[in-house]
Amino acid sequence: MTTNSQNIETLVLHGGSYRNDSATNAVAVPIYQTTSYQFESTEHASKLFSLQELGNIYTRIMNPTTQVLEERLAAIEGGMAALAVASGSAAVAMAIQNLASAGDNIVASPHLYGGTYNLFTNTLLQMGIEVRFADPEDPKSFETLSDDRTRAYFGETLPNPKLVPFPIAEVAEIGKKLGIPLIVDNTSAPITCRPFDHGAAIIVHSLTKFIGGHGTSIGGAIIDSGNFDWTAKPLQQPLLNTPDNSYHGAVWAKIIPEALGAPIAYAIRARVVLLRDLGAALSPTNSFQIIQGLETLALRFREHQRNASKLADYFSSHDAIASVTYPGYFVGQQKQLADKYLTNGYGALIGVELKGGAEAGCKFIDNLKLVYHVANIGDARTLAIHPASTTHSQLNEEAQIRAGVTSGYVRFSVGIEHIDDIIEDIDQALVLAATG
């Protein structure tokens, strides 16, 4: 057993309760490729189903391989409980559905991954959940947009592709006063930012990205800080403070601390209600694969960031580049945010605006040889994409600009190849893009 006070490099390998397999003494985490689990007795089964004790019932709800991943994720973020799910998109959707019903609303930053923006402006709206967009440069705008049916605030630590850090502490403080938790997507800033240290209540991750790191497995996670008082303003959080008919009238915010001795009502409800009913379960094999990536996260991310810093310097002096978006180059209020929240490096993402606009951007992408053109970030390989025609193409022009996407903008997720080889490939592509 480890403690969350240990260093990240240790927690990714030893975080949580797993030391070795109890049946075989295997050190590596086994893949428990099973659907079901034998109950010890009818009494044991009854206690599990009534939540008098926690244990394995069915892999759609929990699995021993996935449990190791969940415990380590909670440990590295400084949380008390985690729930792994089938994808990052599932994590974002469930994090909100765990608090909001039809007729409710959340307040979010507009600086979001394109898929999240589409979820917020279309799919959630079809479910009756309104998303109101505040201005993260003015944290008080979150309070202005709030009312008695606002169930959560939402932001991305390092918004992709705008890359201006979200004011976590400022918005979290407003939310605590009103009984509204802040949900932070920390996908782009593992290691370098721990949102719980700044007051966030919930963290979501796309495990597909830096944590998995190898482009082989899709997964997501919801992590509960255990530090938000869901009972302080019970009318603001009815799903946790009113009887749940699916569990014989259980009131989650009251029953969970009594049963477990920990304020993780949010994480438990997400598991036994939403994951049970919606079924976005992470497969045991993908859990195992993501664990392999997690174990080297600290080493890889160090190299990702080192290469990103050098590549940003290369871009900043190149004649074909109109501007470089990189947190290490910010000034003024944006620099203050970067230095406050990115305490262990400026991340592995870079955006550049090519002088030739959209045409040059597309030509540049098409002439890359080493760098991959894929809709992903966080891979060990260097990746590039033209967001306006891909990840943010569903957004109208105004929404694209708000998210930081312009016609000539190219985003890079810098990998761990040798920096000289990365630059050589990008250089030849820039030359060809300029000459046609």
C-alpha positions in Angstrom: 0.0 0.0 0.0 1.3 3.4 -0.9 0.2 6.9 0.1 -0.8 9.8 -2.2 2.1 11.9 -0.7 4.7 9.8 -2.6 6.2 11.1 -5.8 4.4 10.6 -9.2 7.2 8.4 -10.5 6.5 6.0 -7.6 2.7 6.2 -7.6 2.4 5.2 -11.3 4.1 1.9 -10.4 2.9 1.3 -6.8 -0.2 3.5 -6.3 -3.2 1.8 -4.6 -3.5 -1.5 -2.8 -2.1 -3.9 -5.4 1.3 -5.4 -4.6 1.0 -8.9 -6.2 -1.7 -11.2 -7.3 -3.1 -13.0 -4.2 -3.7 -16.3 -6.1 -0.3 -16.6 -7.9 2.0 -13.9 -6.4 2.5 -12.4 -9.9 3.9 -8.9 -9.7 2.5 -7.8 -13.1 -1.3 -7.0 -12.9 -3.2 -10.0 -14.4 -5.9 -9.5 -17.0 -9.0 -10.7 -15.3 -10.9 -11.5 -18.5 -14.2 -12.5 -16.9 -17.8 -11.3 -17.0 -18.9 -12.6 -13.6 -17.8 -13.5 -10.1 -18.7 -16.3 -7.7 -20.6 -15.1 -4.6 -19.6 -16.7 -1.3 -23.2 -17.1 -0.2 -26.6 -15.6 -0.7 -25.9 -13.3 2.2 -22.7 -12.1 0.6 -24.5 -11.5 -2.7 -27.3 -9.6 -0.9 -24.7 -7.3 0.8 -23.0 -6.6 -2.5 -26.2 -5.7 -4.3 -27.4 -3.5 -1.4 -24.0 -1.7 -1.1 -23.5 -2.9 2.4 -20.1 -3.8 1.2 -18.2 -3.3 -2.1 -17.0 -6.2 -4.2 -17.1 -7.7 -7.7 -20.5 -8.4 -9.1 -20.1 -8.1 -12.9 -17.4 -6.6 -15.1 -19.7 -4.0 -16.5 -19.6 -2.4 -13.1 -16.1 -3.4 -11.8 -13.2 -5.6 -12.5 -10.0 -6.5 -10.6 -7.6 -5.4 -13.4 -9.5 -2.1 -13.9 -9.5 -1.6 -10.1 -5.7 -1.4 -10.1 -5.8 1.2 -12.8 -8.5 3.2 -10.9 -6.5 3.2 -7.7 -3.4 4.4 -9.4 -5.2 7.1 -11.2 -6.7 8.3 -7.9 -3.3 8.2 -6.3 -1.4 10.3 -9.0 -4.2 13.0 -8.9 -4.5 13.0 -5.1 -8.1 11.9 -5.2 -10.0 9.3 -3.1 -11.7 7.2 -5.8 -11.7 6.8 -9.5 -14.0 5.2 -12.1 -12.5 3.9 -15.4 -14.8 3.9 -18.4 -14.7 3.1 -22.1 -13.5 6.4 -23.4 -12.7 10.0 -22.5 -15.9 11.1 -24.2 -17.8 8.7 -22.0 -16.0 10.1 -18.9 -17.0 13.7 -19.8 -20.6 12.8 -20.5 -21.0 10.6 -17.3 -19.3 13.2 -15.1 -22.1 15.6 -16.0 -24.9 13.1 -16.1 -24.0 12.1 -12.6 -25.1 15.6 -11.4 -27.5 17.0 -14.1 -30.9 15.9 -15.3 -33.3 17.4 -17.9 -34.0 21.0 -17.0 -30.6 21.5 -15.3 -27.6 23.4 -16.7 -23.8 23.5 -16.3 -21.5 26.5 -17.0 -18.4 25.7 -19.0 -15.5 27.4 -20.7 -15.8 27.5 -24.5 -12.1 26.6 -24.9 -12.7 22.9 -25.4 -11.8 19.9 -27.4 -14.1 19.8 -30.5 -15.8 16.6 -29.4 -16.6 18.0 -26.0 -17.9 21.2 -27.5 -20.3 19.2 -29.8 -21.4 17.1 -26.8 -22.2 20.3 -24.9 -24.0 22.2 -27.7 -25.9 19.4 -29.2 -26.2 16.0 -27.5 -26.6 17.2 -23.9 -29.2 19.7 -25.2 -31.1 16.9 -26.7 -31.1 15.3 -23.2 -32.5 18.5 -21.7 -29.2 19.7 -20.2 -28.3 23.2 -21.1 -24.6 24.3 -21.3 -23.9 28.0 -20.8 -20.5 29.3 -21.9 -18.7 31.7 -19.6 -15.5 33.6 -20.2 -12.5 32.0 -18.4 -10.6 35.3 -18.6 -13.3 36.6 -16.2 -14.0 33.8 -13.6 -16.8 35.8 -12.1 -18.8 35.2 -15.4 -19.3 31.6 -14.1 -21.2 33.0 -11.1 -23.1 35.4 -13.3 -24.4 32.5 -15.4 -25.3 30.3 -12.4 -28.7 29.8 -11.0 -30.4 27.2 -8.7 -30.3 24.6 -11.4 -26.6 24.9 -12.2 -25.1 21.6 -11.2 -21.5 21.9 -12.3 -18.7 24.1 -13.8 -16.5 22.6 -16.5 -13.1 23.5 -17.9 -10.0 21.9 -19.4 -6.7 22.4 -17.6 -4.8 23.0 -20.8 -7.5 23.6 -23.5 -6.8 21.9 -26.8 -6.0 23.7 -29.1 -6.1 27.2 -27.4 -3.6 26.1 -24.7 -4.4 28.9 -22.2 -4.7 27.3 -18.8 -8.1 27.3 -17.1 -8.4 29.4 -13.9 -9.0 26.4 -11.7 -8.7 27.9 -8.2 -10.7 31.1 -9.1 -13.7 29.2 -10.5 -13.5 26.4 -7.9 -13.8 29.0 -5.1 -16.9 30.5 -6.7 -18.4 27.0 -7.0 -17.8 26.0 -3.4 -19.6 29.1 -2.2 -22.6 28.2 -4.3 -22.5 24.4 -3.9 -21.4 23.9 -7.5 -18.4 21.5 -8.1 -15.8 22.2 -10.7 -15.1 19.4 -13.2 -11.7 19.7 -14.8 -10.5 17.7 -17.9 -6.8 17.1 -17.2 -6.1 15.0 -20.3 -3.5 17.5 -21.7 -1.6 18.2 -18.5 -1.0 15.0 -16.5 2.1 15.2 -14.2 2.4 19.0 -14.7 -0.9 19.9 -13.0 -3.0 18.4 -10.2 -6.3 20.2 -10.3 -7.4 18.9 -6.9 -4.5 20.9 -5.4 -6.3 24.0 -6.7 -9.8 23.2 -5.5 -11.3 21.2 -8.4 -13.9 18.6 -7.2 -13.8 16.1 -10.1 -11.1 15.3 -12.7 -11.8 13.6 -16.0 -9.2 12.0 -18.3 -9.0 10.6 -21.7 -6.8 7.6 -20.9 -6.3 7.2 -24.6 -3.9 10.1 -24.7 -0.7 10.6 -22.5 -1.6 8.1 -19.8 -2.0 5.2 -22.2 0.6 6.8 -24.4 1.0 4.2 -27.1 -2.0 4.7 -29.4 -3.3 1.2 -28.7 -6.2 1.5 -26.3 -9.2 3.8 -25.8 -10.3 4.6 -22.2 -11.4 7.3 -19.9 -11.6 8.0 -16.2 -13.6 10.1 -13.6 -11.7 10.8 -10.4 -13.4 12.0 -7.2 -11.4 14.3 -5.0 -13.5 13.3 -1.9 -13.1 17.0 -0.8 -16.4 18.4 -2.0 -19.2 18.8 0.5 -22.3 17.5 -1.4 -24.5 18.2 1.6 -23.6 21.8 2.2 -26.3 23.0 -0.2 -28.4 19.9 -0.8 -30.9 21.7 -3.1 -28.1 22.5 -5.5 -27.3 18.8 -5.9 -30.6 16.9 -5.9 -29.2 13.7 -7.5 -27.0 13.1 -4.5 -29.4 14.4 -1.9 -32.8 13.1 -2.8 -34.0 9.5 -2.7 -32.9 7.4 -5.7 -35.7 5.0 -6.7 -33.2 2.7 -8.5 -31.7 1.9 -5.1 -34.8 1.7 -2.9 -34.7 5.4 -2.0 -31.0 5.6 -1.2 -29.7 9.1 -0.6 -26.2 8.9 -1.9 -24.6 11.8 0.0 -25.8 10.3 3.3 -25.5 6.6 2.8 -22.0 6.5 1.3 -20.0 8.1 4.2 -21.8 5.9 6.6 -21.1 2.7 4.6 -17.5 3.5 3.6 -16.2 6.1 6.0 -15.3 8.3 3.0 -17.1 11.2 1.2 -17.0 9.5 -2.3 -20.8 9.6 -2.9 -20.1 11.0 -6.4 -17.8 8.2 -7.5 -20.0 5.5 -6.1 -23.2 6.9 -7.8 -21.3 7.1 -11.1 -20.4 3.5 -10.8 -23.5 1.8 -9.5 -26.1 3.9 -11.3 -24.6 5.3 -14.6 -22.0 2.7 -15.4 -24.5 0.0 -14.4 -27.3 1.4 -16.5 -25.4 2.9 -19.5 -22.7 0.3 -19.7 -19.7 2.3 -20.9 -17.3 -0.2 -19.3 -13.6 -0.4 -20.0 -12.5 -3.8 -21.1 -10.0 -5.6 -18.8 -7.5 -5.9 -21.7 -7.6 -2.2 -22.3 -7.2 -1.6 -18.6 -4.1 -3.8 -18.6 -2.7 -1.9 -21.7 -3.3 1.5 -20.1 -1.6 0.3 -16.9 1.5 -0.4 -19.0 1.5 3.1 -20.3 0.8 4.6 -16.9 3.9 3.0 -15.5 6.2 5.0 -17.8 4.1 8.2 -17.9 6.5 10.3 -15.8 9.5 9.4 -18.0 7.6 9.8 -21.3 6.0 13.1 -20.3 9.4 14.5 -19.3 10.7 13.8 -22.8 7.4 15.0 -24.5 7.9 18.4 -22.8 11.6 18.7 -23.5 11.0 18.1 -27.2 8.0 20.5 -27.3 10.1 23.3 -25.8 12.8 22.8 -28.4 10.3 22.5 -31.3 8.6 25.7 -30.1 12.0 27.5 -30.3 12.5 26.2 -33.8 9.0 27.5 -34.9 9.5 30.9 -33.3 12.4 31.7 -35.7 11.0 30.2 -38.9 10.0 32.5 -41.7 7.0 30.4 -42.7 5.4 30.7 -39.3 3.1 33.6 -38.5 2.7 32.8 -34.8 3.4 30.1 -32.2 0.9 29.1 -29.5 2.8 27.5 -26.6 2.3 28.1 -22.9 6.0 28.8 -22.4 5.7 31.9 -24.6 2.7 33.5 -23.0 2.9 36.9 -21.5 0.7 38.9 -19.1 -2.3 37.2 -17.5 -1.8 34.1 -19.7 1.7 33.7 -18.4 0.5 34.0 -14.8 -2.0 31.2 -15.4 0.6 29.0 -17.1 3.1 29.5 -14.3 0.5 29.0 -11.6 -1.0 25.8 -12.9 1.7 24.2 -15.1 4.2 23.7 -12.3 6.2 20.9 -13.9 6.6 22.0 -17.5 4.4 23.6 -20.2 3.0 20.5 -21.7 3.6 18.7 -25.0 1.1 20.6 -27.3 2.1 23.3 -29.7 0.0 25.3 -32.2 1.4 27.2 -35.2 -0.3 29.5 -37.7 1.3 29.2 -41.1 1.6 32.4 -43.1 0.0 30.8 -46.1 -3.3 30.1 -44.3 -5.4 27.0 -44.8 -3.9 26.1 -48.2 -0.3 26.1 -46.7 -1.5 24.2 -43.6 -3.0 21.4 -45.7 0.1 21.2 -48.0 2.3 21.1 -44.9 0.3 18.2 -43.4 0.3 16.3 -46.7 4.1 16.5 -47.0 5.0 15.2 -43.5 6.8 11.8 -43.6 7.9 11.0 -40.0 5.2 13.0 -38.2 1.8 11.2 -38.3 -1.4 13.0 -39.4 -4.0 11.6 -37.0 -6.8 12.8 -34.8 -5.2 12.1 -31.5 -2.8 13.6 -28.9 -0.6 12.1 -26.3 0.9 9.3 -28.4 4.6 8.4 -28.0 4.9 9.5 -31.7 4.7 13.1 -32.9 1.3 13.9 -34.3 0.0 16.8 -36.3 -3.5 17.9 -37.5 -5.3 20.8 -39.1 -8.2 21.3 -36.6 -10.4 23.5 -38.7 -11.0 20.7 -41.2 -11.0 17.8 -38.7 -11.4 17.9 -34.9 -13.2 21.3 -34.9 -15.0 21.1 -38.3 -18.4 20.6 -36.7 -18.0 24.1 -35.1 -19.1 27.2 -37.0 -16.4 29.9 -37.7 -17.3 31.9 -34.6 -17.1 28.9 -32.3 -13.8 27.9 -34.0 -12.3 31.3 -33.2 -13.5 31.1 -29.6 -11.8 27.7 -29.3 -8.5 29.1 -30.7 -8.8 27.5 -34.2 -8.1 29.6 -37.3 -7.8 28.4 -40.9 -4.1 28.1 -41.0 -3.7 26.7 -37.5 -1.8 23.4 -37.2 -1.6 21.6 -33.8 1.2 19.3 -32.8 1.4 16.7 -30.1 5.1 16.4 -29.7 6.4 12.8 -29.3 9.5 11.2 -27.8 11.5 10.7 -31.0 14.9 12.4 -31.3 14.2 16.2 -31.6 16.6 16.5 -34.6 14.5 14.0 -36.6 11.3 15.7 -35.7 12.6 19.1 -36.8 14.1 17.7 -40.0 10.8 16.3 -41.1 8.9 19.4 -40.2 11.4 21.6 -42.0 11.2 19.8 -45.3 7.4 19.9 -45.1 7.4 23.6 -44.5 9.6 24.1 -47.5 7.3 22.1 -49.8 4.3 23.9 -48.4 5.8 27.3 -49.2 6.9 26.3 -52.7 3.8 24.3 -53.6 
